Every structure is written in structure tokens, then in C-alpha cells.
Amino acid sequence: MPNSHLGEIELPEFGMPERQPTVPPGIYANRLEELRNRASERGFDFVLVYADREHSANLSYLSGFDPRFEEALLIVAPTEEPVILVGNECRGMAAAAPLAMSVRLFQDFSLPGQPRGESDTLARILVDEGMAQRSRVGVVGWKTFPEQRLLDVPSYIADEIRAIVGRDNVQKATDILSDAADGMR
């Protein structure tokens, strides 16, 4: 049996970078276009990308925006500028994201005890953005499931989408971004 022992070693010196690495904004625009192409191939009129503090990788990959403390929902239509729904605390951060997108306040994404009186309901926002009966909607959460009807977003979001477009017109679309074989990420 080999003998082992602990020894002290010096950490290598890596130095400090001269500049902070960034992703050029054009990369995010290209990713959005690829998402739209894949959504179109699947017959989706809209893709909704949900994020929260623990599950923000898909949204961050697409937009460069990483919601802190709150939830967010990116609404992607075939041609219009995407719309990001955020709570009170994320408005400024979302507006500074590298992807051009409209920021819309949805205060139910705010932390408990925060003001809730300024924003429209989720249903009103989705309809304002063009969602209607029989629109086909792909929903991106963070898990993939074998059954495309199963969603991993909060039920109050899934319920509102299904009430507007019809239960059969909503499908899981997380695989577009994170499928192990051919997801964008």
C-alpha cells in the first residue's frame, strides 16, 4: 500500500487581468435570433424564458441580465424587441443589460413586503404583448422533461399563459437552450 503525506505547496501567481472580460452585445443579438429560429421551427409564436436567483442561466445566456433576489420573465415574439418583466429591485439592472429589450415592471416578481400597486396583472401584460387565444407558446424553465406539457415555472405563471392561449398551446421549450445533445447553451 503506498504511503501518502501532506506537504505545503505555494499557490501559483496568476496576476490580475488588465481588463474585465465582456461578451460583445452582438453575441446576445445572435443568440436571440437563433432562439427565434428554433422557436419558429417548433411552431411557437412566443417563447417565455423564466428566471429566478437559482435558475438564471438561460436568461443570462440570452440577455446578459442575471436577476438578483427576484424573478424575471423574458417575452420573445418573432420580430418585436423582447420584453423583460422584472420586479421593483431589478428595473435598473435589466435596463443596463447588453441585449436591447423593453423593461416592464411586474411587481408580483418583487420581494415580499415591496409595493405592488403600479404594475398590470400578468394576464394584461401578456395580452398587451400580443398573446391571444391559440397563440403557440414555448416556456423555458431550467429542467427538461420527457413530456412537453410539463412546465417548471411557478403555477401562477403557467396558469395565466394557459388561460390566455389554451392548455394545448403551451409546451416546454427548455430543451432549445439546454438540451444535452443540441441545446444552444
Phi, psi and omega in degrees: 000131182291148175271144176232157178207157178268141177220160178269138175230156178270140175288141178291153177268115180264341182076180179252140177294150180281335178212155180284130177293141178224158174262123180300142181305329179299331177297317180294321177297320178295320179295319178298316179297320177296320176300315179298319178298314180293323177296318179297318177301328180271357178083019179276137172274331180220150168236130177248125182249112181269144176213149168220185187304319184273341187230064186247002187299319181295316179294317179297319178299319183282326191237340187083002179258128180240105184295135178252130173072340186234178175265167175208157178218120178265126178255117181244116174261170184301325186228329186291162174300136179299156178240130177251126176265127181221162175275187184304314188283340185263357184305310182293319180294319180295322180293338181267004181294152181292334178278131176292119179205149176281136179259126181234131181286128171227097192290346174292346173277352181287163178295157177303143178084356178277158177301146182230009190267001187257343188255158175287169174289161178299318179300314180298318180296313181297319177293318177302327181276003173107357180289135183213172178307132179078004170297143177264125187236127172259132183247125179256119173251241177220351178245153171255144179232152177295328180265121184288348180278345182277129181245148177242046172245161179306144185299328180296333175282310180302317180299316180295317180298311182296325179294326182281311190258346184099139185306318184286352182261009180243128179224156173293136179227013181302327182300333178304322181266320192235017174299136184297330183273316185215025176291153181299325180277000000 
